[in-house]
Amino acid sequence: MPEGKYGSGAWRVAVLGFDHMHAGDQLRLAAEHPSVELAGAWDDRPSRGRSVLTHLGLPETLLYTDVDEMLQRASPQIVVVCSTTADHVRWVEHLASHPVHVVVEKPFASSLADADRMIAAMSGTGRTLTVNWPLAWYPPHRTTKRLIGEGVIGEVAEIHYYDGNRGPLKHAHDKREVMTGEDAATKNASWWYQRAAGGGSLLDYLGYGVTLGTWFRDGELPGEVTAVTYIPPGLEVDEQSVVTAAYPGGLSTFQTRWGAFTDPWTVQSAPRCGFIVIGSEGVITSWDYAETITLHTAARPEGEPVAVDVLPAAERDHLGLLIDALERDVPVTGPSSWSISRAGQQIVDAAILSARLRTPVTLADVAAAQPLTAGTGR
């Protein structure tokens, strides 16, 4: 493939929305991807879009002020949606009537009902809907999945996950540190802290843990979910959540945190961010950004470091995965697939319902409940 730089790749990609700070990361990825031509971008706040493009050294001419004009004139084949979480469903339904494959930036949706609307909108179009979970491209976690698949730790019995950062207002694209206030008014002014927009640490980070966890378990779902969230005074969404999921082999835990002491991409936090996967014959610790994982087995119960895999192009980012699947005419698999992401969304919705009702719930309880919004429990 020719070297990508705005206009030399084989696949035309556009980015829709700059609400999520990962929009800048998506622009950079598309601009530098060898199989991609960055065709355009749109934001409802053009000044915000221009600022990001300028920082990335990309031409402002890529930015459109009208979505349909971008879709018509830029003619993207793939559109990456980086709107608020609550708006994912609106944009996917809009894009479903255009000849584009759609990627939504994590999390999948604000609710299972919205996720199902998105799946239904794309069904029958002949085009693909995927979800970008950045943790899915971390070499330690993909190495963990490989070892699980090889049976190195036997059957997965428990998964323990902790992840988060100092807060969504503390960084922009490229993980650039930004300075903002810690007061409730500053936070509440951002969509990240607005319930109706899909804000809250639970929606931001739990999807990572339970979606990759479902991938590690080959699709197995819990029988029961119990969740508690912490909403600081003056806020309407949580900054911390603790979720317990009951599986036949034992209990798994998933914790999310805005307000961690450090950002894990700068200095690994305490507790460490990542996964502990306990199997019938061993244990793997897989930390975000690590260059090795630790494998505990009967032969080495104290644990041995295992260098992370060097990933093939189709496992390094969501564009590589999607393009590889499209060119080989095969379905997208793994955490990015809508099927595994939907399974994760079921657990997320169960956690939201459990926190609201302050009681354990089943996935069947979620199906029977009214549409949910995160941040309704403490």
NORBEL-V328626 format. One record per residue. N is the residue number from 1. RES is the residue in one letter. OMEGA is omega in whole degrees, 0 to 359 (NA if undefined). D_CENTER is the distance of its C-alpha to the mean C-alpha in Angstrom with 2 decimals. Layout:
N&RES&OMEGA&D_CENTER, N&RES&OMEGA&D_CENTER
//
This chain:
1&M&177&27.86, 2&P&180&29.00, 3&E&185&27.36, 4&G&172&24.81, 5&K&180&25.68, 6&Y&190&25.22, 7&G&184&27.44, 8&S&181&28.19, 9&G&183&25.43, 10&A&184&25.75, 11&W&182&22.68, 12&R&185&22.48, 13&V&174&19.10, 14&A&178&18.68, 15&V&183&16.14, 16&L&176&16.43, 17&G&179&16.05, 18&F&178&15.70, 19&D&178&14.60, 20&H&181&11.28, 21&M&178&12.54, 22&H&177&10.29, 23&A&178&12.83, 24&G&177&15.27, 25&D&179&13.27, 26&Q&176&12.96, 27&L&179&16.67, 28&R&180&17.62, 29&L&182&15.89, 30&A&182&17.69, 31&A&185&20.87, 32&E&184&21.14, 33&H&184&19.99, 34&P&181&23.21, 35&S&192&22.51, 36&V&165&21.42, 37&E&175&23.35, 38&L&190&21.66, 39&A&183&23.48, 40&G&178&22.57, 41&A&177&20.50, 42&W&172&20.96, 43&D&178&20.51, 44&D&174&22.45, 45&R&186&23.53, 46&P&181&25.06, 47&S&178&26.06, 48&R&179&22.49, 49&G&180&21.63, 50&R&180&24.85, 51&S&180&24.20, 52&V&179&20.95, 53&L&180&22.71, 54&T&180&25.70, 55&H&181&23.91, 56&L&182&22.40, 57&G&180&25.88, 58&L&183&25.04, 59&P&179&27.68, 60&E&179&27.53, 61&T&176&28.88, 62&L&187&25.42, 63&L&176&24.70, 64&Y&177&25.80, 65&T&179&26.69, 66&D&184&26.62, 67&V&184&23.75, 68&D&174&26.19, 69&E&177&28.22, 70&M&182&25.27, 71&L&181&24.61, 72&Q&187&28.33, 73&R&180&29.38, 74&A&178&26.45, 75&S&178&26.09, 76&P&172&22.51, 77&Q&179&21.61, 78&I&176&17.83, 79&V&178&16.22, 80&V&184&12.79, 81&V&180&12.15, 82&C&177&11.17, 83&S&169&13.09, 84&T&181&12.82, 85&T&181&10.71, 86&A&182&14.16, 87&D&179&15.21, 88&H&184&12.76, 89&V&180&15.42, 90&R&183&18.23, 91&W&178&17.09, 92&V&178&16.23, 93&E&177&19.63, 94&H&183&21.25, 95&L&182&19.96, 96&A&179&20.97, 97&S&179&24.55, 98&H&183&24.15, 99&P&182&24.23, 100&V&167&20.67, 101&H&188&17.70, 102&V&171&14.55, 103&V&171&10.97, 104&V&175&8.74, 105&E&180&6.20, 106&K&352&3.15, 107&P&184&4.58, 108&F&186&6.94, 109&A&175&10.02, 110&S&182&12.34, 111&S&176&14.21, 112&L&178&15.05, 113&A&178&17.86, 114&D&178&15.80, 115&A&180&13.61, 116&D&175&17.02, 117&R&179&18.46, 118&M&179&15.93, 119&I&180&16.68, 120&A&181&20.35, 121&A&182&20.45, 122&M&181&19.39, 123&S&178&21.47, 124&G&180&24.76, 125&T&185&23.98, 126&G&180&23.82, 127&R&192&20.58, 128&T&172&17.08, 129&L&178&13.91, 130&T&181&10.65, 131&V&177&6.88, 132&N&173&5.37, 133&W&185&3.18, 134&P&179&5.77, 135&L&181&7.12, 136&A&181&8.14, 137&W&179&10.51, 138&Y&181&12.15, 139&P&180&15.67, 140&P&183&16.38, 141&H&176&13.76, 142&R&175&14.87, 143&T&177&18.39, 144&T&180&17.94, 145&K&179&17.03, 146&R&181&20.08, 147&L&176&22.34, 148&I&181&21.41, 149&G&178&22.21, 150&E&178&25.45, 151&G&186&26.47, 152&V&179&26.89, 153&I&179&26.05, 154&G&180&27.21, 155&E&178&25.49, 156&V&180&22.38, 157&A&183&23.64, 158&E&171&21.32, 159&I&179&17.89, 160&H&190&17.58, 161&Y&173&14.43, 162&Y&178&14.49, 163&D&181&12.05, 164&G&179&12.11, 165&N&181&14.14, 166&R&178&17.28, 167&G&186&15.69, 168&P&179&13.89, 169&L&184&17.38, 170&K&181&18.25, 171&H&178&16.53, 172&A&179&16.03, 173&H&184&14.91, 174&D&181&15.94, 175&K&179&15.47, 176&R&180&18.84, 177&E&176&20.28, 178&V&183&21.59, 179&M&176&24.08, 180&T&179&23.83, 181&G&178&25.73, 182&E&185&24.88, 183&D&183&26.81, 184&A&182&25.63, 185&A&178&26.79, 186&T&180&24.64, 187&K&184&21.50, 188&N&178&22.44, 189&A&181&22.97, 190&S&179&19.27, 191&W&180&16.99, 192&W&182&14.59, 193&Y&180&17.54, 194&Q&184&18.59, 195&R&184&18.22, 196&A&181&18.93, 197&A&181&16.22, 198&G&181&13.43, 199&G&178&13.70, 200&G&182&13.78, 201&S&181&12.26, 202&L&179&11.87, 203&L&182&9.59, 204&D&190&7.69, 205&Y&182&7.49, 206&L&179&9.03, 207&G&174&6.46, 208&Y&188&5.44, 209&G&185&9.22, 210&V&177&10.49, 211&T&176&8.57, 212&L&177&9.55, 213&G&177&12.65, 214&T&175&13.56, 215&W&177&13.33, 216&F&183&15.57, 217&R&181&17.83, 218&D&173&18.21, 219&G&181&17.20, 220&E&181&19.26, 221&L&180&18.55, 222&P&175&20.10, 223&G&184&23.36, 224&E&180&22.85, 225&V&176&20.35, 226&T&183&21.57, 227&A&172&19.79, 228&V&177&21.15, 229&T&176&19.69, 230&Y&177&21.43, 231&I&180&21.98, 232&P&178&24.20, 233&P&178&27.33, 234&G&178&27.05, 235&L&178&23.36, 236&E&176&22.09, 237&V&184&18.63, 238&D&169&17.83, 239&E&181&17.21, 240&Q&175&17.21, 241&S&175&16.71, 242&V&185&18.11, 243&V&174&17.50, 244&T&179&19.84, 245&A&182&19.49, 246&A&177&22.74, 247&Y&179&22.95, 248&P&183&26.33, 249&G&181&26.20, 250&G&182&25.43, 251&L&173&23.13, 252&S&181&19.59, 253&T&180&18.13, 254&F&182&14.78, 255&Q&176&15.05, 256&T&184&13.12, 257&R&161&15.03, 258&W&183&15.50, 259&G&175&18.81, 260&A&183&18.61, 261&F&179&21.70, 262&T&171&20.01, 263&D&187&16.78, 264&P&178&15.90, 265&W&177&15.78, 266&T&175&19.33, 267&V&181&20.86, 268&Q&188&19.28, 269&S&171&19.45, 270&A&358&21.67, 271&P&179&20.49, 272&R&178&18.61, 273&C&180&14.83, 274&G&188&13.76, 275&F&163&15.23, 276&I&181&18.78, 277&V&182&19.47, 278&I&179&23.00, 279&G&180&24.85, 280&S&183&28.41, 281&E&179&29.62, 282&G&183&27.52, 283&V&174&24.61, 284&I&168&21.87, 285&T&186&20.40, 286&S&184&17.37, 287&W&177&16.46, 288&D&174&13.80, 289&Y&183&15.67, 290&A&178&18.73, 291&E&174&21.20, 292&T&166&22.42, 293&I&178&21.46, 294&T&182&24.21, 295&L&177&25.69, 296&H&178&28.17, 297&T&178&30.58, 298&A&180&34.13, 299&A&180&35.48, 300&R&183&33.58, 301&P&179&32.82, 302&E&179&32.54, 303&G&176&29.60, 304&E&178&29.48, 305&P&177&27.11, 306&V&179&25.58, 307&A&181&24.53, 308&V&181&21.06, 309&D&167&21.20, 310&V&191&21.65, 311&L&172&19.10, 312&P&186&20.41, 313&A&183&19.30, 314&A&180&17.39, 315&E&183&15.10, 316&R&181&14.50, 317&D&186&12.01, 318&H&178&10.75, 319&L&178&14.05, 320&G&180&16.13, 321&L&183&14.80, 322&L&181&15.34, 323&I&178&18.62, 324&D&180&19.89, 325&A&180&19.40, 326&L&182&21.09, 327&E&177&23.89, 328&R&179&24.60, 329&D&177&24.28, 330&V&179&22.18, 331&P&171&19.18, 332&V&180&15.64, 333&T&177&14.96, 334&G&185&12.54, 335&P&181&8.91, 336&S&180&8.61, 337&S&181&11.62, 338&W&182&11.90, 339&S&178&14.07, 340&I&178&11.93, 341&S&177&9.04, 342&R&177&12.09, 343&A&176&13.39, 344&G&179&10.52, 345&Q&176&11.04, 346&Q&180&14.66, 347&I&177&14.29, 348&V&180&12.41, 349&D&177&15.30, 350&A&178&17.76, 351&A&179&16.79, 352&I&180&17.24, 353&L&179&20.51, 354&S&179&21.71, 355&A&181&21.29, 356&R&183&23.17, 357&L&183&25.88, 358&R&179&26.05, 359&T&175&26.55, 360&P&178&24.93, 361&V&174&23.77, 362&T&177&23.23, 363&L&176&20.90, 364&A&177&24.08, 365&D&180&24.45, 366&V&181&21.19, 367&A&183&22.60, 368&A&185&25.78, 369&A&174&24.43, 370&Q&176&24.25, 371&P&188&21.00, 372&L&173&19.19, 373&T&182&17.77, 374&A&174&16.05, 375&G&183&18.22, 376&T&179&21.38, 377&G&177&22.39, 378&R&NA&23.40
//
